[in-house]
């Protein structure tokens, strides 16, 4: 449908520019469907699944600095960047691929993983890949709902983390020592909840687990000692400085059919930005800016299905 867009909010002028990429690039389109935004140095990278592209965009002016065109069947989902020359992208056809974020050269070799890989995270030694199984669609296939642990030097799987149903996102904190995985409940069987799992990367042992119903991708404060997550009940805070910390409900979700897709803490102040869209119909979404008590401070109107928020 070629309807993925990029919206840019300017804090100084308090304005939103929708379809910013097309405006800055003489009518070029991002394509269909944009899945992620990852920053590296002075660029952002956007994987676009159906169009099979990775767009590299300058932060200062929104101009494209290049586009990777992937092979047939390679639908990019999420990106993890290790350094100026090494990055990885998950592909919906059960593989990942390495590319150079500076030159946009892409390696010919694939690394095979589990079904429908989505989230990805990387350290100097290891690649972690979330094999979601695409929810109910491929849940019974081998390696569905697992995390592949891959030796980065050999490109071989060295471990498989289990009991993470429909695992969709991965995040590394604590200077590469801690891994967080977000997994989501399935439609069938009913009653299964999603949640957040914490792992010690050195031992690959699970060190904590918190359950939620339909959780969002989590966000962390600047010190990475607090985690925020939104689910069908509301927005929760987890104090990561305490080993047995339990989620604290900051504020409940409004009783309507609007969907909370993504939550991001503004690193410059104590506000939470929540991407929201109507449950029914092809309608534009918005970003709600809230304080920790749930009071809406601002509403920013954007376009279809806002998925990811990035501050810079």
C-alpha positions as CSV (number, residue, x, y, z in Angstrom):
1,X,0.0,0.0,0.0
2,X,3.1,2.3,0.2
3,X,1.6,4.2,3.2
4,X,4.4,4.1,5.8
5,X,5.3,7.6,6.9
6,X,7.7,9.4,9.3
7,X,6.4,12.1,11.6
8,X,8.7,14.7,13.2
9,X,8.0,16.7,16.3
10,X,9.9,19.9,17.0
11,X,9.9,20.7,20.7
12,X,10.9,24.3,20.2
13,X,8.2,25.2,17.8
14,X,5.7,22.6,19.3
15,X,4.8,21.4,15.8
16,X,4.4,18.1,14.1
17,X,5.4,17.6,10.5
18,X,3.7,14.5,9.1
19,X,5.0,12.6,6.1
20,X,8.3,14.2,6.8
21,X,10.4,11.8,4.8
22,X,8.4,12.4,1.6
23,X,8.5,16.2,2.1
24,X,12.3,16.2,2.6
25,X,13.0,13.8,-0.3
26,X,11.1,15.2,-3.2
27,X,8.1,12.9,-3.0
28,X,10.0,9.6,-2.3
29,X,8.1,7.2,-0.2
30,X,9.3,4.9,2.6
31,X,7.2,2.1,1.3
32,X,5.2,-0.6,3.1
33,X,5.5,-1.4,6.1
34,X,7.9,0.5,8.4
35,X,8.7,-1.6,11.4
36,X,11.4,0.0,13.5
37,X,13.5,3.1,14.0
38,X,17.1,2.7,15.2
39,X,19.6,5.5,15.7
40,X,23.3,5.3,15.1
41,X,25.4,8.4,15.3
42,X,23.7,11.1,13.1
43,X,21.4,8.7,11.2
44,X,18.3,6.7,11.8
45,X,17.6,3.4,10.1
46,X,14.1,2.2,9.2
47,X,13.4,-1.4,8.0
48,X,10.4,-1.6,5.7
49,X,9.1,-5.1,5.4
50,X,6.9,-5.4,2.3
51,X,9.2,-3.1,0.3
52,X,12.2,-5.1,1.4
53,X,14.3,-2.1,2.1
54,X,16.4,-0.4,4.9
55,X,16.3,3.4,4.7
56,X,19.2,5.4,6.1
57,X,18.1,8.9,7.0
58,X,20.1,11.9,8.3
59,X,18.7,13.1,11.6
60,X,19.4,16.8,11.0
61,X,17.4,17.3,7.9
62,X,15.5,14.1,7.1
63,X,17.4,13.5,3.8
64,X,17.9,9.9,2.7
65,X,21.6,8.9,2.7
66,X,20.9,5.6,1.0
67,X,18.6,2.6,0.8
68,X,19.4,-1.1,1.0
69,X,17.3,-3.2,-1.3
70,X,17.0,-6.8,0.0
71,X,16.4,-10.0,-2.0
72,X,13.0,-11.5,-2.8
73,X,11.4,-13.0,0.4
74,X,13.6,-10.9,2.7
75,X,11.2,-8.9,4.7
76,X,13.1,-6.8,7.3
77,X,11.7,-6.5,10.8
78,X,14.1,-5.1,13.4
79,X,17.7,-3.8,13.4
80,X,20.6,-4.0,15.9
81,X,23.7,-2.0,15.4
82,X,27.0,-3.0,17.1
83,X,29.4,-0.4,15.7
84,X,30.2,1.7,12.6
85,X,30.7,-1.4,10.4
86,X,28.5,-4.1,11.8
87,X,24.7,-4.3,12.1
88,X,22.1,-7.0,11.8
89,X,18.6,-7.2,10.6
90,X,15.9,-9.9,11.2
91,X,14.1,-11.2,8.2
92,X,10.6,-12.7,8.4
93,X,11.8,-15.8,6.4
94,X,13.6,-17.2,9.4
95,X,17.0,-15.7,8.9
96,X,19.1,-12.7,9.8
97,X,21.6,-10.8,7.7
98,X,24.6,-8.6,8.5
99,X,25.2,-5.2,6.9
100,X,27.5,-2.2,7.2
101,X,25.6,0.8,8.5
102,X,28.2,3.2,7.2
103,X,28.6,2.0,3.6
104,X,25.3,0.0,3.4
105,X,27.1,-3.0,2.0
106,X,25.2,-6.2,2.9
107,X,26.8,-9.6,3.3
108,X,25.7,-12.4,1.0
109,X,25.5,-15.0,3.8
110,X,22.4,-15.6,5.9
111,X,22.3,-16.9,9.5
112,X,19.3,-19.3,10.0
113,X,17.2,-18.9,13.2
114,X,13.7,-19.8,14.3
115,X,10.3,-19.0,12.7
116,X,9.4,-15.3,12.1
117,X,12.3,-13.6,13.9
118,X,11.4,-10.1,15.1
119,X,13.5,-8.5,17.9
120,X,17.3,-8.6,17.9
121,X,20.1,-7.4,20.2
122,X,23.9,-7.8,19.9
123,X,27.0,-7.6,22.0
124,X,30.7,-8.0,20.8
125,X,30.4,-11.8,21.3
126,X,26.8,-12.7,20.9
127,X,23.6,-12.1,18.8
128,X,20.2,-12.6,20.4
129,X,17.2,-13.2,18.1
130,X,13.5,-13.3,19.2
131,X,11.8,-16.1,17.2
132,X,8.2,-15.0,17.7
133,X,6.5,-17.7,15.6
134,X,4.3,-14.8,14.4
135,X,1.8,-15.3,17.2
136,X,-0.7,-18.1,16.6
137,X,0.2,-18.4,12.9
138,X,3.4,-20.5,13.4
139,X,3.3,-21.2,17.1
140,X,3.7,-25.0,16.6
141,X,6.8,-24.9,14.5
142,X,10.3,-25.9,15.9
143,X,12.0,-23.0,17.8
144,X,8.8,-20.9,17.9
145,X,8.6,-18.8,21.0
146,X,12.3,-19.0,21.7
147,X,15.4,-16.8,21.7
148,X,18.3,-17.9,19.5
149,X,21.7,-17.2,21.1
150,X,24.4,-17.0,18.3
151,X,28.1,-16.8,18.5
152,X,29.0,-13.7,16.5
153,X,32.3,-15.0,15.3
154,X,31.1,-18.4,14.0
155,X,27.5,-17.4,13.2
156,X,26.4,-20.7,14.9
157,X,23.6,-21.1,17.5
158,X,25.1,-21.9,20.9
159,X,21.9,-21.9,23.0
160,X,18.2,-21.6,22.9
161,X,16.2,-19.7,25.5
162,X,12.6,-21.0,25.9
163,X,9.3,-20.3,27.6
164,X,8.9,-16.9,25.9
165,X,5.6,-17.2,24.0
166,X,5.5,-15.0,20.9
167,X,8.7,-13.2,22.0
168,X,8.9,-9.9,20.0
169,X,11.5,-7.5,21.3
170,X,14.9,-7.7,23.0
171,X,16.9,-5.0,24.8
172,X,20.4,-5.1,26.3
173,X,21.3,-2.9,29.3
174,X,23.8,-2.7,32.1
175,X,26.8,-2.4,29.8
176,X,26.0,-5.6,28.0
177,X,25.4,-7.7,31.1
178,X,21.6,-7.9,31.1
179,X,19.0,-8.9,28.4
180,X,15.3,-8.1,28.5
181,X,12.8,-9.9,26.4
182,X,9.2,-8.9,25.8
183,X,6.8,-11.7,25.0
184,X,3.1,-11.4,24.1
185,X,0.1,-13.5,24.8
186,X,-1.5,-15.6,22.1
187,X,-5.1,-15.5,21.0
188,X,-5.3,-19.3,21.7
189,X,-5.3,-20.8,24.1
190,X,-6.9,-18.1,26.1
191,X,-5.6,-17.1,29.5
192,X,-1.9,-17.1,28.6
193,X,-0.3,-13.8,29.5
194,X,2.7,-12.1,28.1
195,X,5.4,-10.4,30.0
196,X,9.0,-9.2,30.4
197,X,11.9,-11.6,31.2
198,X,15.3,-10.6,32.5
199,X,18.4,-12.7,31.8
200,X,22.0,-12.6,33.0
201,X,23.9,-12.5,29.7
202,X,27.0,-14.1,31.2
203,X,25.2,-17.2,32.4
204,X,22.1,-17.1,30.1
205,X,20.0,-17.7,33.2
206,X,16.6,-16.1,33.8
207,X,16.9,-13.7,36.8
208,X,13.4,-12.2,36.9
209,X,10.0,-12.4,35.1
210,X,7.0,-10.1,35.3
211,X,3.7,-11.0,33.6
212,X,1.4,-8.6,31.8
213,X,-1.6,-8.8,29.4
214,X,-0.7,-7.6,25.9
215,X,2.4,-5.7,27.0
216,X,4.1,-3.0,24.9
217,X,7.8,-2.9,24.0
218,X,9.3,-1.7,27.3
219,X,11.2,1.6,27.7
220,X,13.9,2.5,30.2
221,X,15.0,5.6,32.0
222,X,18.3,7.2,31.3
223,X,20.1,5.4,34.1
224,X,18.5,2.1,33.0
225,X,17.5,1.3,36.5
226,X,13.7,1.7,35.9
227,X,11.5,0.1,33.3
228,X,8.2,1.3,32.0
229,X,5.7,-0.9,30.1
230,X,2.1,-0.4,29.0
231,X,-0.5,-3.2,28.8
232,X,-4.3,-3.5,28.6
233,X,-4.6,-2.5,32.3
234,X,-2.4,0.7,32.2
235,X,1.2,1.9,32.5
236,X,3.5,0.1,34.9
237,X,6.9,1.0,36.5
238,X,9.4,-1.6,37.6
239,X,12.3,-0.6,39.9
240,X,15.3,-2.6,38.5
241,X,17.5,-1.7,41.5
242,X,15.6,-4.2,43.6
243,X,15.9,-7.8,42.6
244,X,12.4,-8.8,43.8
245,X,10.7,-5.6,42.7
246,X,7.0,-5.9,41.7
247,X,5.4,-3.8,38.9
248,X,3.8,-0.6,40.2
249,X,0.7,0.6,38.4
250,X,1.3,4.3,37.6
251,X,-2.1,4.9,36.0
252,X,-4.8,2.8,34.4
253,X,-5.7,2.6,30.7
254,X,-8.8,4.6,29.7
255,X,-11.9,2.4,29.2
256,X,-12.1,2.7,25.4
257,X,-11.1,0.6,22.4
258,X,-8.0,2.7,21.5
259,X,-4.8,0.6,21.2
260,X,-1.6,1.5,23.0
261,X,1.2,0.3,20.7
262,X,4.4,1.8,22.0
263,X,5.6,3.7,25.1
264,X,8.8,5.8,25.3
265,X,10.1,7.8,28.2
266,X,11.4,11.3,27.2
267,X,15.0,11.4,28.3
268,X,14.8,15.1,28.9
269,X,11.9,15.1,31.5
270,X,9.5,12.9,33.4
271,X,7.0,12.3,30.6
272,X,5.8,9.2,28.9
273,X,4.9,9.2,25.2
274,X,2.4,6.6,24.1
275,X,1.6,5.9,20.5
276,X,-2.1,5.2,20.1
277,X,-4.5,4.3,17.3
278,X,-8.2,3.4,17.0
279,X,-9.0,-0.3,17.2
280,X,-11.3,-0.3,14.2
281,X,-10.8,1.1,10.7
282,X,-8.0,2.7,8.8
283,X,-7.7,5.9,10.8
284,X,-4.9,8.1,11.8
285,X,-3.3,7.7,15.3
286,X,-1.8,10.1,17.8
287,X,0.9,10.3,20.5
288,X,-0.3,11.0,24.0
289,X,2.2,12.8,26.2
290,X,1.5,11.9,29.9
291,X,3.0,12.6,33.3
292,X,3.5,9.8,35.8
293,X,0.0,10.2,37.1
294,X,-1.6,9.7,33.7
295,X,-2.6,13.3,33.1
296,X,-2.5,14.0,29.4
297,X,-0.2,17.0,28.8
298,X,-0.3,17.0,25.1
299,X,-1.8,15.1,22.1
300,X,0.2,15.0,18.9
301,X,-1.8,14.0,15.8
302,X,0.2,11.7,13.5
303,X,-0.7,9.3,10.7
304,X,-1.7,5.6,10.4
305,X,-0.7,3.1,13.1
306,X,2.2,4.8,14.9
307,X,4.6,2.1,15.9
308,X,7.8,3.5,17.2
309,X,9.0,6.7,19.0
310,X,12.6,7.9,19.0
311,X,14.1,10.9,20.8
312,X,17.2,12.7,19.6
